Amino acid sequence: MAKVKISKKSTRIDMTAMCDVAFLLLSFFIMTATAKQPEPKPVDTPQSTVIEKLPEEGVATITVGQKQVFFLMPREIRKGTLERMATKYNVQFTADEYAEFEKMEGFGVKITELKSLLKTSPADRVKKGVQGGIPYDTINKNAKNQLFDWVKNAREVQRQIYSDKFDAGEINAEDFKVKGDLQIAIKGDAKEEYPTIKTVMDILQDQKKNKFYLVTGLRNEDF
């Protein structure tokens, strides 16, 4: 009896469609990703074993290093906060400067130097020596404690935004309670002297902000 000859089928798999999908996904992630902006004051935070993540929104960060203080706010409150600071310190900003300030990831200069900083490129802003820190003198009563005013105004703008959302029925009472008060995180350099950090904490407590985050790095197994 003659054997039935089984025809061989090709095992080749057409990968064209899969490659197209892969490149489409890659293109999507590249186009939608936001590059992390360099910090104006990079610091090495102290290490800790505590693992608690910062909230993803509604947090302002005070960076402290070499006795200099920098401030980073959530984007949605930047313009309103700058408007209040401009009124208090009698400094005028243009619409373009407000727009540029909204894009800026943190700063550390006097309010009178902010206009000049906004004119520089993002790359130049983070160069060493360009930003000398926000004034935060709490001893000399004649000195302007601008850090106090930035935090105070930022908290007021945050509360106003969420109060409006609550009145409009966009959020409930529980959301307003959680998000209405701007959270503050202190990101201090591990080598920063304690009196400097204590001064920043005193500024927060002077406006009854007694709960805040301390940013640390995760301690490794070899510690």
FIKOLZA-1660 file (N, C-alpha, C; in steps of 0.1 Angstrom, whole numbers, plus 5000, padded with zeros to 4 digits):
% residues 223
   i   px   py   pz ch aa at
   1 5009 4988 5000  A  M  N
   1 5000 5000 5000  A  M CA
   1 5009 5012 5000  A  M  C
   2 5006 5021 4991  A  A  N
   2 5014 5033 4990  A  A CA
   2 5012 5043 5002  A  A  C
   3 5022 5049 5007  A  K  N
   3 5021 5058 5018  A  K CA
   3 5015 5072 5014  A  K  C
   4 5007 5077 5022  A  V  N
   4 5001 5090 5019  A  V CA
   4 5012 5101 5022  A  V  C
   5 5015 5109 5013  A  K  N
   5 5025 5119 5014  A  K CA
   5 5019 5132 5020  A  K  C
   6 5024 5135 5032  A  I  N
   6 5019 5147 5039  A  I CA
   6 5026 5159 5035  A  I  C
   7 5019 5169 5030  A  S  N
   7 5026 5181 5025  A  S CA
   7 5032 5189 5037  A  S  C
   8 5044 5194 5036  A  K  N
   8 5050 5202 5046  A  K CA
   8 5045 5216 5045  A  K  C
   9 5042 5221 5057  A  K  N
   9 5037 5235 5058  A  K CA
   9 5048 5244 5063  A  K  C
  10 5049 5256 5058  A  S  N
  10 5059 5265 5062  A  S CA
  10 5057 5270 5077  A  S  C
  11 5068 5270 5085  A  T  N
  11 5067 5274 5099  A  T CA
  11 5071 5289 5100  A  T  C
  12 5073 5295 5089  A  R  N
  12 5076 5310 5090  A  R CA
  12 5065 5318 5095  A  R  C
  13 5067 5327 5104  A  I  N
  13 5057 5335 5110  A  I CA
  13 5059 5350 5105  A  I  C
  14 5049 5355 5100  A  D  N
  14 5050 5369 5095  A  D CA
  14 5050 5379 5107  A  D  C
  15 5061 5385 5110  A  M  N
  15 5062 5394 5121  A  M CA
  15 5059 5409 5118  A  M  C
  16 5055 5411 5105  A  T  N
  16 5054 5425 5101  A  T CA
  16 5044 5433 5109  A  T  C
  17 5032 5426 5112  A  A  N
  17 5022 5433 5119  A  A CA
  17 5026 5436 5134  A  A  C
  18 5033 5426 5140  A  M  N
  18 5038 5428 5154  A  M CA
  18 5048 5439 5155  A  M  C
  19 5057 5440 5145  A  C  N
  19 5067 5451 5145  A  C CA
  19 5060 5465 5143  A  C  C
  20 5050 5465 5135  A  D  N
  20 5042 5478 5133  A  D CA
  20 5036 5482 5147  A  D  C
  21 5030 5473 5154  A  V  N
  21 5024 5476 5167  A  V CA
  21 5034 5480 5177  A  V  C
  22 5046 5474 5177  A  A  N
  22 5056 5477 5186  A  A CA
  22 5061 5491 5184  A  A  C
  23 5063 5495 5171  A  F  N
  23 5068 5508 5168  A  F CA
  23 5058 5519 5171  A  F  C
  24 5045 5515 5169  A  L  N
  24 5034 5525 5172  A  L CA
  24 5034 5527 5187  A  L  C
  25 5035 5517 5195  A  L  N
  25 5035 5519 5210  A  L CA
  25 5047 5527 5214  A  L  C
  26 5059 5524 5208  A  L  N
  26 5071 5531 5212  A  L CA
  26 5070 5546 5208  A  L  C
  27 5064 5549 5197  A  S  N
  27 5062 5563 5192  A  S CA
  27 5052 5570 5202  A  S  C
  28 5042 5562 5206  A  F  N
  28 5032 5568 5215  A  F CA
  28 5038 5572 5228  A  F  C
  29 5046 5563 5234  A  F  N
  29 5052 5566 5247  A  F CA
  29 5063 5577 5246  A  F  C
  30 5070 5578 5235  A  I  N
  30 5080 5589 5233  A  I CA
  30 5073 5602 5232  A  I  C
  31 5062 5603 5224  A  M  N
  31 5056 5615 5222  A  M CA
  31 5048 5620 5234  A  M  C
  32 5043 5611 5243  A  T  N
  32 5035 5615 5254  A  T CA
  32 5043 5617 5267  A  T  C
  33 5055 5612 5267  A  A  N
  33 5063 5612 5279  A  A CA
  33 5068 5627 5281  A  A  C
  34 5070 5630 5294  A  T  N
  34 5075 5643 5298  A  T CA
  34 5089 5641 5304  A  T  C
  35 5099 5648 5298  A  A  N
  35 5112 5646 5304  A  A CA
  35 5113 5653 5318  A  A  C
  36 5120 5647 5327  A  K  N
  36 5121 5653 5340  A  K CA
  36 5131 5665 5339  A  K  C
  37 5126 5676 5344  A  Q  N
  37 5134 5688 5344  A  Q CA
  37 5145 5687 5355  A  Q  C
  38 5157 5692 5352  A  P  N
  38 5167 5692 5363  A  P CA
  38 5164 5701 5374  A  P  C
  39 5167 5698 5386  A  E  N
  39 5163 5706 5398  A  E CA
  39 5173 5717 5399  A  E  C
  40 5168 5729 5403  A  P  N
  40 5177 5740 5405  A  P CA
  40 5187 5738 5417  A  P  C
  41 5183 5730 5426  A  K  N
  41 5191 5727 5438  A  K CA
  41 5191 5712 5441  A  K  C
  42 5200 5704 5434  A  P  N
  42 5200 5690 5437  A  P CA
  42 5206 5687 5451  A  P  C
  43 5200 5678 5458  A  V  N
  43 5205 5675 5472  A  V CA
  43 5205 5660 5473  A  V  C
  44 5214 5656 5483  A  D  N
  44 5214 5642 5487  A  D CA
  44 5207 5640 5500  A  D  C
  45 5195 5634 5499  A  T  N
  45 5187 5633 5511  A  T CA
  45 5192 5623 5520  A  T  C
  46 5189 5624 5533  A  P  N
  46 5193 5614 5543  A  P CA
  46 5186 5601 5540  A  P  C
  47 5192 5590 5545  A  Q  N
  47 5186 5577 5542  A  Q CA
  47 5176 5573 5554  A  Q  C
  48 5166 5565 5551  A  S  N
  48 5157 5560 5561  A  S CA
  48 5151 5547 5557  A  S  C
  49 5146 5540 5567  A  T  N
  49 5140 5527 5564  A  T CA
  49 5125 5528 5563  A  T  C
  50 5119 5540 5565  A  V  N
  50 5105 5543 5564  A  V CA
  50 5101 5544 5549  A  V  C
  51 5091 5536 5545  A  I  N
  51 5087 5536 5531  A  I CA
  51 5072 5542 5531  A  I  C
  52 5071 5554 5528  A  E  N
  52 5058 5561 5526  A  E CA
  52 5059 5571 5515  A  E  C
  53 5052 5568 5504  A  K  N
  53 5053 5576 5492  A  K CA
  53 5045 5590 5495  A  K  C
  54 5050 5600 5488  A  L  N
  54 5043 5613 5488  A  L CA
  54 5031 5612 5480  A  L  C
  55 5020 5619 5484  A  P  N
  55 5008 5620 5475  A  P CA
  55 5012 5624 5461  A  P  C
  56 5005 5619 5451  A  E  N
  56 5008 5622 5437  A  E CA
  56 5005 5636 5433  A  E  C
  57 4996 5643 5441  A  E  N
  57 4992 5656 5437  A  E CA
  57 4990 5664 5450  A  E  C
  58 4990 5678 5449  A  G  N
  58 4987 5686 5460  A  G CA
  58 4998 5687 5470  A  G  C
  59 5011 5686 5465  A  V  N
  59 5022 5687 5474  A  V CA
  59 5032 5697 5469  A  V  C
  60 5036 5706 5478  A  A  N
  60 5047 5716 5475  A  A CA
  60 5059 5711 5482  A  A  C
  61 5071 5713 5475  A  T  N
  61 5083 5709 5481  A  T CA
  61 5093 5720 5484  A  T  C
  62 5098 5720 5496  A  I  N
  62 5108 5730 5500  A  I CA
  62 5121 5723 5500  A  I  C
  63 5130 5726 5491  A  T  N
  63 5144 5720 5491  A  T CA
  63 5154 5729 5498  A  T  C
  64 5161 5722 5507  A  V  N
  64 5171 5729 5515  A  V CA
  64 5185 5723 5513  A  V  C
  65 5194 5732 5510  A  G  N
  65 5208 5727 5508  A  G CA
  65 5218 5739 5509  A  G  C
  66 5229 5737 5516  A  Q  N
  66 5239 5748 5518  A  Q CA
  66 5232 5761 5522  A  Q  C
  67 5223 5760 5531  A  K  N
  67 5216 5771 5537  A  K CA
  67 5207 5779 5527  A  K  C
  68 5205 5773 5516  A  Q  N
  68 5197 5779 5506  A  Q CA
  68 5184 5772 5505  A  Q  C
  69 5173 5779 5502  A  V  N
  69 5159 5773 5501  A  V CA
  69 5153 5776 5488  A  V  C
  70 5147 5765 5482  A  F  N
  70 5140 5765 5469  A  F CA
  70 5126 5760 5471  A  F  C
  71 5117 5765 5462  A  F  N
  71 5103 5761 5464  A  F CA
  71 5097 5756 5451  A  F  C
  72 5090 5745 5452  A  L  N
  72 5083 5739 5440  A  L CA
  72 5069 5737 5444  A  L  C
  73 5060 5743 5435  A  M  N
  73 5045 5742 5438  A  M CA
  73 5039 5733 5427  A  M  C
  74 5027 5728 5430  A  P  N
  74 5019 5721 5419  A  P CA
  74 5016 5732 5409  A  P  C
  75 5015 5727 5396  A  R  N
  75 5013 5736 5385  A  R CA
  75 5001 5745 5386  A  R  C
  76 4990 5739 5391  A  E  N
  76 4977 5746 5391  A  E CA
  76 4976 5758 5400  A  E  C
  77 4985 5759 5410  A  I  N
  77 4985 5770 5419  A  I CA
  77 4996 5780 5416  A  I  C
  78 5004 5778 5406  A  R  N
  78 5016 5787 5405  A  R CA
  78 5012 5801 5401  A  R  C
  79 5003 5802 5391  A  K  N
  79 5000 5816 5386  A  K CA
  79 4993 5823 5397  A  K  C
  80 4983 5817 5404  A  G  N
  80 4976 5824 5415  A  G CA
  80 4985 5828 5426  A  G  C
  81 4994 5820 5429  A  T  N
  81 5004 5823 5440  A  T CA
  81 5013 5835 5436  A  T  C
  82 5018 5834 5424  A  L  N
  82 5026 5845 5419  A  L CA
  82 5018 5859 5419  A  L  C
  83 5006 5858 5415  A  E  N
  83 4998 5870 5415  A  E CA
  83 4997 5876 5429  A  E  C
  84 4995 5868 5439  A  R  N
  84 4994 5873 5452  A  R CA
  84 5008 5879 5457  A  R  C
  85 5019 5872 5453  A  M  N
  85 5032 5876 5457  A  M CA
  85 5035 5890 5450  A  M  C
  86 5031 5891 5438  A  A  N
  86 5034 5903 5430  A  A CA
  86 5026 5915 5437  A  A  C
  87 5014 5913 5441  A  T  N
  87 5007 5923 5448  A  T CA
  87 5014 5927 5461  A  T  C
  88 5018 5917 5469  A  K  N
  88 5023 5920 5482  A  K CA
  88 5037 5928 5481  A  K  C
  89 5045 5924 5471  A  Y  N
  89 5058 5930 5470  A  Y CA
  89 5059 5940 5459  A  Y  C
  90 5047 5943 5453  A  N  N
  90 5046 5954 5443  A  N CA
  90 5056 5952 5431  A  N  C
  91 5055 5940 5426  A  V  N
  91 5063 5936 5414  A  V CA
  91 5053 5932 5403  A  V  C
  92 5055 5938 5391  A  Q  N
  92 5047 5936 5380  A  Q CA
  92 5052 5925 5371  A  Q  C
  93 5044 5916 5367  A  F  N
  93 5047 5905 5357  A  F CA
  93 5038 5906 5345  A  F  C
  94 5044 5903 5334  A  T  N
  94 5036 5902 5321  A  T CA
  94 5029 5889 5320  A  T  C
  95 5020 5888 5310  A  A  N
  95 5013 5875 5308  A  A CA
  95 5022 5864 5304  A  A  C
  96 5032 5868 5296  A  D  N
  96 5042 5858 5292  A  D CA
  96 5051 5853 5304  A  D  C
  97 5054 5862 5313  A  E  N
  97 5061 5859 5325  A  E CA
  97 5053 5849 5334  A  E  C
  98 5040 5852 5335  A  Y  N
  98 5032 5843 5343  A  Y CA
  98 5032 5829 5336  A  Y  C
  99 5030 5829 5323  A  A  N
  99 5030 5816 5316  A  A CA
  99 5043 5809 5317  A  A  C
 100 5054 5816 5317  A  E  N
 100 5068 5810 5319  A  E CA
 100 5069 5805 5333  A  E  C
 101 5064 5812 5343  A  F  N
 101 5065 5808 5357  A  F CA
 101 5057 5795 5359  A  F  C
 102 5046 5793 5352  A  E  N
 102 5038 5781 5354  A  E CA
 102 5046 5769 5349  A  E  C
 103 5055 5771 5339  A  K  N
 103 5063 5760 5334  A  K CA
 103 5075 5757 5342  A  K  C
 104 5079 5766 5351  A  M  N
 104 5092 5765 5358  A  M CA
 104 5091 5754 5369  A  M  C
 105 5100 5745 5369  A  E  N
 105 5100 5735 5380  A  E CA
 105 5109 5739 5392  A  E  C
 106 5103 5747 5400  A  G  N
 106 5111 5751 5412  A  G CA
 106 5119 5763 5409  A  G  C
 107 5122 5771 5420  A  F  N
 107 5130 5783 5419  A  F CA
 107 5135 5786 5433  A  F  C
 108 5146 5795 5433  A  G  N
 108 5151 5799 5446  A  G CA
 108 5158 5813 5444  A  G  C
 109 5150 5823 5443  A  V  N
 109 5155 5837 5442  A  V CA
 109 5146 5846 5449  A  V  C
 110 5150 5859 5451  A  K  N
 110 5142 5869 5457  A  K CA
 110 5131 5872 5447  A  K  C
 111 5120 5877 5452  A  I  N
 111 5109 5880 5443  A  I CA
 111 5113 5891 5433  A  I  C
 112 5122 5900 5437  A  T  N
 112 5126 5911 5428  A  T CA
 112 5136 5905 5417  A  T  C
 113 5141 5894 5419  A  E  N
 113 5150 5888 5409  A  E CA
 113 5143 5878 5400  A  E  C
 114 5130 5875 5403  A  L  N
 114 5123 5865 5395  A  L CA
 114 5121 5869 5381  A  L  C
 115 5119 5882 5378  A  K  N
 115 5117 5886 5364  A  K CA
 115 5130 5882 5356  A  K  C
 116 5141 5885 5361  A  S  N
 116 5154 5882 5354  A  S CA
 116 5155 5867 5352  A  S  C
 117 5151 5859 5362  A  L  N
 117 5153 5845 5361  A  L CA
 117 5144 5839 5350  A  L  C
 118 5132 5845 5349  A  L  N
 118 5122 5840 5339  A  L CA
 118 5127 5843 5325  A  L  C
 119 5136 5853 5323  A  K  N
 119 5141 5856 5310  A  K CA
 119 5152 5846 5305  A  K  C
 120 5158 5839 5315  A  T  N
 120 5168 5830 5311  A  T CA
 120 5162 5816 5306  A  T  C
 121 5170 5809 5300  A  S  N
 121 5166 5796 5295  A  S CA
 121 5166 5786 5306  A  S  C
 122 5157 5775 5305  A  P  N
 122 5157 5765 5316  A  P CA
 122 5171 5759 5319  A  P  C
 123 5179 5758 5308  A  A  N
 123 5192 5752 5310  A  A CA
 123 5201 5761 5319  A  A  C
 124 5200 5774 5316  A  D  N
 124 5208 5784 5323  A  D CA
 124 5203 5786 5338  A  D  C
 125 5190 5784 5340  A  R  N
 125 5185 5786 5354  A  R CA
 125 5191 5776 5364  A  R  C
 126 5195 5764 5360  A  V  N
 126 5200 5754 5369  A  V CA
 126 5215 5754 5370  A  V  C
 127 5221 5764 5363  A  K  N
 127 5236 5765 5365  A  K CA
 127 5239 5770 5379  A  K  C
 128 5251 5766 5383  A  K  N
 128 5255 5769 5397  A  K CA
 128 5257 5784 5399  A  K  C
 129 5251 5789 5409  A  G  N
 129 5253 5803 5413  A  G CA
 129 5242 5812 5407  A  G  C
 130 5234 5807 5398  A  V  N
 130 5223 5816 5392  A  V CA
 130 5213 5819 5402  A  V  C
 131 5209 5809 5410  A  Q  N
 131 5198 5811 5420  A  Q CA
 131 5204 5810 5434  A  Q  C
 132 5202 5821 5442  A  G  N
 132 5208 5821 5455  A  G CA
 132 5199 5817 5467  A  G  C
 133 5187 5813 5464  A  G  N
 133 5178 5809 5474  A  G CA
 133 5168 5819 5478  A  G  C
 134 5157 5815 5483  A  I  N
 134 5146 5824 5487  A  I CA
 134 5149 5829 5501  A  I  C
 135 5148 5842 5504  A  P  N
 135 5150 5848 5517  A  P CA
 135 5141 5841 5528  A  P  C
 136 5146 5837 5539  A  Y  N
 136 5138 5831 5549  A  Y CA
 136 5142 5835 5563  A  Y  C
 137 5148 5847 5565  A  D  N
 137 5153 5852 5577  A  D CA
 137 5141 5854 5587  A  D  C
 138 5142 5847 5598  A  T  N
 138 5131 5848 5608  A  T CA
 138 5136 5855 5621  A  T  C
 139 5149 5859 5621  A  I  N
 139 5155 5866 5633  A  I CA
 139 5154 5881 5631  A  I  C
 140 5159 5885 5619  A  N  N
 140 5159 5900 5616  A  N CA
 140 5144 5904 5612  A  N  C
 141 5138 5911 5620  A  K  N
 141 5124 5915 5618  A  K CA
 141 5122 5924 5606  A  K  C
 142 5134 5931 5602  A  N  N
 142 5133 5940 5591  A  N CA
 142 5135 5933 5578  A  N  C
 143 5140 5921 5579  A  A  N
 143 5142 5913 5566  A  A CA
 143 5129 5907 5562  A  A  C
 144 5128 5905 5549  A  K  N
 144 5116 5899 5543  A  K CA
 144 5117 5884 5544  A  K  C
 145 5108 5878 5550  A  N  N
 145 5107 5863 5551  A  N CA
 145 5098 5858 5539  A  N  C
 146 5104 5858 5527  A  Q  N
 146 5096 5855 5515  A  Q CA
 146 5092 5841 5515  A  Q  C
 147 5099 5832 5521  A  L  N
 147 5095 5818 5521  A  L CA
 147 5082 5816 5528  A  L  C
 148 5080 5823 5539  A  F  N
 148 5068 5823 5547  A  F CA
 148 5056 5828 5537  A  F  C
 149 5058 5839 5530  A  D  N
 149 5048 5844 5521  A  D CA
 149 5045 5834 5509  A  D  C
 150 5055 5828 5504  A  W  N
 150 5053 5819 5493  A  W CA
 150 5044 5807 5498  A  W  C
 151 5047 5802 5509  A  V  N
 151 5040 5790 5514  A  V CA
 151 5026 5795 5518  A  V  C
 152 5025 5806 5525  A  K  N
 152 5011 5811 5529  A  K CA
 152 5002 5813 5517  A  K  C
 153 5007 5820 5507  A  N  N
 153 4999 5823 5495  A  N CA
 153 4996 5811 5487  A  N  C
 154 5006 5801 5486  A  A  N
 154 5003 5789 5479  A  A CA
 154 4992 5781 5486  A  A  C
 155 4992 5781 5499  A  R  N
 155 4982 5773 5506  A  R CA
 155 4968 5780 5504  A  R  C
 156 4968 5794 5504  A  E  N
 156 4955 5801 5502  A  E CA
 156 4950 5798 5488  A  E  C
 157 4958 5798 5478  A  V  N
 157 4954 5796 5465  A  V CA
 157 4948 5782 5463  A  V  C
 158 4955 5772 5469  A  Q  N
 158 4951 5758 5469  A  Q CA
 158 4937 5757 5475  A  Q  C
 159 4935 5763 5487  A  R  N
 159 4922 5763 5494  A  R CA
 159 4911 5769 5485  A  R  C
 160 4915 5780 5479  A  Q  N
 160 4905 5787 5471  A  Q CA
 160 4900 5779 5459  A  Q  C
 161 4910 5772 5452  A  I  N
 161 4907 5764 5441  A  I CA
 161 4897 5753 5445  A  I  C
 162 4900 5746 5456  A  Y  N
 162 4892 5734 5459  A  Y CA
 162 4879 5739 5466  A  Y  C
 163 4879 5751 5472  A  S  N
 163 4866 5756 5477  A  S CA
 163 4857 5759 5466  A  S  C
 164 4862 5764 5455  A  D  N
 164 4854 5767 5443  A  D CA
 164 4849 5754 5437  A  D  C
 165 4857 5743 5437  A  K  N
 165 4853 5730 5432  A  K CA
 165 4842 5724 5440  A  K  C
 166 4844 5726 5453  A  F  N
 166 4833 5721 5463  A  F CA
 166 4820 5728 5461  A  F  C
 167 4821 5742 5460  A  D  N
 167 4809 5749 5458  A  D CA
 167 4802 5746 5444  A  D  C
 168 4810 5742 5434  A  A  N
 168 4804 5738 5421  A  A CA
 168 4800 5724 5421  A  A  C
 169 4802 5717 5432  A  G  N
 169 4797 5703 5432  A  G CA
 169 4807 5693 5425  A  G  C
 170 4819 5698 5422  A  E  N
 170 4828 5689 5415  A  E CA
 170 4835 5679 5424  A  E  C
 171 4836 5683 5437  A  I  N
 171 4842 5674 5447  A  I CA
 171 4833 5673 5459  A  I  C
 172 4835 5663 5467  A  N  N
 172 4826 5662 5479  A  N CA
 172 4834 5667 5491  A  N  C
 173 4828 5667 5503  A  A  N
 173 4834 5673 5515  A  A CA
 173 4847 5665 5519  A  A  C
 174 4847 5652 5517  A  E  N
 174 4859 5645 5521  A  E CA
 174 4871 5648 5512  A  E  C
 175 4868 5650 5499  A  D  N
 175 4879 5654 5490  A  D CA
 175 4884 5668 5493  A  D  C
 176 4875 5677 5497  A  F  N
 176 4879 5690 5500  A  F CA
 176 4887 5690 5513  A  F  C
 177 4884 5682 5522  A  K  N
 177 4891 5681 5535  A  K CA
 177 4906 5676 5532  A  K  C
 178 4907 5666 5523  A  V  N
 178 4920 5660 5520  A  V CA
 178 4929 5670 5511  A  V  C
 179 4922 5675 5501  A  K  N
 179 4930 5683 5490  A  K CA
 179 4930 5698 5493  A  K  C
 180 4921 5703 5501  A  G  N
 180 4919 5717 5503  A  G CA
 180 4932 5724 5509  A  G  C
 181 4939 5716 5518  A  D  N
 181 4951 5722 5524  A  D CA
 181 4963 5716 5517  A  D  C
 182 4971 5725 5512  A  L  N
 182 4983 5721 5504  A  L CA
 182 4993 5714 5513  A  L  C
 183 4997 5702 5509  A  Q  N
 183 5007 5694 5517  A  Q CA
 183 5021 5700 5514  A  Q  C
 184 5029 5699 5524  A  I  N
 184 5043 5704 5523  A  I CA
 184 5053 5693 5525  A  I  C
 185 5063 5692 5517  A  A  N
 185 5074 5683 5519  A  A CA
 185 5087 5690 5520  A  A  C
 186 5095 5687 5530  A  I  N
 186 5108 5693 5531  A  I CA
 186 5119 5683 5526  A  I  C
 187 5126 5687 5517  A  K  N
 187 5136 5679 5511  A  K CA
 187 5150 5685 5514  A  K  C
 188 5156 5680 5525  A  G  N
 188 5168 5686 5529  A  G CA
 188 5180 5678 5526  A  G  C
 189 5191 5684 5524  A  D  N
 189 5204 5677 5521  A  D CA
 189 5208 5670 5534  A  D  C
 190 5214 5658 5533  A  A  N
 190 5218 5651 5544  A  A CA
 190 5229 5658 5552  A  A  C
 191 5237 5667 5546  A  K  N
 191 5247 5674 5553  A  K CA
 191 5243 5688 5558  A  K  C
 192 5230 5691 5555  A  E  N
 192 5225 5704 5560  A  E CA
 192 5225 5705 5575  A  E  C
 193 5228 5717 5580  A  E  N
 193 5229 5719 5595  A  E CA
 193 5214 5719 5600  A  E  C
 194 5213 5714 5612  A  Y  N
 194 5199 5713 5618  A  Y CA
 194 5192 5727 5620  A  Y  C
 195 5200 5737 5624  A  P  N
 195 5193 5750 5626  A  P CA
 195 5186 5755 5613  A  P  C
 196 5191 5752 5601  A  T  N
 196 5185 5756 5589  A  T CA
 196 5172 5749 5587  A  T  C
 197 5172 5736 5589  A  I  N
 197 5159 5728 5587  A  I CA
 197 5149 5732 5598  A  I  C
 198 5154 5735 5610  A  K  N
 198 5146 5739 5621  A  K CA
 198 5139 5752 5618  A  K  C
 199 5146 5761 5611  A  T  N
 199 5140 5774 5607  A  T CA
 199 5129 5772 5598  A  T  C
 200 5131 5763 5588  A  V  N
 200 5120 5761 5578  A  V CA
 200 5108 5755 5585  A  V  C
 201 5110 5745 5594  A  M  N
 201 5099 5739 5601  A  M CA
 201 5092 5750 5610  A  M  C
 202 5099 5759 5616  A  D  N
 202 5093 5770 5624  A  D CA
 202 5084 5778 5615  A  D  C
 203 5089 5781 5603  A  I  N
 203 5081 5789 5593  A  I CA
 203 5067 5782 5591  A  I  C
 204 5068 5769 5589  A  L  N
 204 5055 5762 5587  A  L CA
 204 5046 5762 5599  A  L  C
 205 5052 5760 5611  A  Q  N
 205 5044 5760 5623  A  Q CA
 205 5039 5773 5627  A  Q  C
 206 5046 5784 5622  A  D  N
 206 5041 5798 5625  A  D CA
 206 5028 5800 5618  A  D  C
 207 5025 5793 5607  A  Q  N
 207 5012 5794 5600  A  Q CA
 207 5004 5781 5603  A  Q  C
 208 5006 5775 5614  A  K  N
 208 4998 5764 5619  A  K CA
 208 4999 5752 5609  A  K  C
 209 5010 5750 5603  A  K  N
 209 5012 5738 5594  A  K CA
 209 5021 5729 5602  A  K  C
 210 5015 5721 5610  A  N  N
 210 5023 5712 5619  A  N CA
 210 5025 5698 5614  A  N  C
 211 5019 5695 5603  A  K  N
 211 5021 5682 5597  A  K CA
 211 5027 5683 5583  A  K  C
 212 5039 5678 5581  A  F  N
 212 5045 5679 5568  A  F CA
 212 5054 5667 5566  A  F  C
 213 5058 5665 5554  A  Y  N
 213 5066 5653 5550  A  Y CA
 213 5081 5657 5550  A  Y  C
 214 5089 5647 5554  A  L  N
 214 5104 5648 5552  A  L CA
 214 5108 5638 5542  A  L  C
 215 5114 5643 5531  A  V  N
 215 5118 5635 5520  A  V CA
 215 5132 5628 5523  A  V  C
 216 5132 5615 5522  A  T  N
 216 5144 5607 5525  A  T CA
 216 5146 5597 5514  A  T  C
 217 5158 5592 5513  A  G  N
 217 5161 5581 5504  A  G CA
 217 5160 5568 5512  A  G  C
 218 5159 5557 5504  A  L  N
 218 5157 5544 5511  A  L CA
 218 5170 5538 5515  A  L  C
 219 5172 5534 5527  A  R  N
 219 5184 5528 5532  A  R CA
 219 5186 5514 5526  A  R  C
 220 5198 5512 5521  A  N  N
 220 5200 5499 5515  A  N CA
 220 5204 5488 5525  A  N  C
 221 5206 5476 5521  A  E  N
 221 5209 5464 5530  A  E CA
 221 5223 5465 5536  A  E  C
 222 5232 5473 5530  A  D  N
 222 5246 5473 5535  A  D CA
 222 5248 5484 5546  A  D  C
 223 5237 5491 5549  A  F  N
 223 5238 5503 5558  A  F CA
 223 5241 5497 5572  A  F  C
% end
